[in-house]
Amino acid sequence: MAGGNKGRGFLTGLILGGVIGSVLTAWIVARMRQRGRRVAGVGSRVGEIAGFVKDEVIGGVREVLRRAVEEGRETARKSRSDLEERFKKESED
């Protein structure tokens, strides 16, 4: 019985991946059109699409990750100072 579920999970993942890829492609093309870029033949625009993805998507991800790292560092500093204060108070008692 478990073998039958593996095929179903693979098929579900394949369909879901296709849907997500299609939606992402449609979103990228729509964004390019909003910015005034022409979307014509696939072969002639691959570099342009790759540049758009690099600038818009990867640049956005980098910014989100940078902010997340900064927030993590700040939280770690605060937690460390709170623990040091608590340790000092417990040591004094």
Summary of the structure (lengths in Angstrom):
residues: 93
radius of gyration: 24.1
end to end distance: 62.6
largest distance: 75.6
contacts: 183
relative contact order: 0.05
helix: 90%
strand: 0%
